[in-house]
Amino acid sequence: MPKGFQKGNSGKPKGARHKKTQQWEALADTLTGDQSEKFSKLMNTLWSGTLQQQLQAAELYIKMVEYFKPKQSRVINNQENEMIIKVVRK
């Protein structure tokens, strides 16, 4: 039994959130709340700007989208020989 705890007291109550978990949740709330509105306004400004700004907006958009819809890895099959499958039955 850990030193300092009374018998039957494991320390953290069931369902209690750790301090770091609470901090991550607060950060997520900020990113999906205030910061997302600011990002949206920035993107609208860039999309309606010069060609250079539009290219910058497109680059930011592609980077951001990967967090919500990750790229699928490309699979290239370079197999030239036929596969031989042996079935072993008892």
Secondary structure, DSSP 8 states (H G I E B T S, - for coil): --TT--TT--SS-TT---HHHHHHHHHHHHHHTHHHHHHHHHHHHHHTS-HHHHHHHHHHHHHHHHHHS-----------S---------
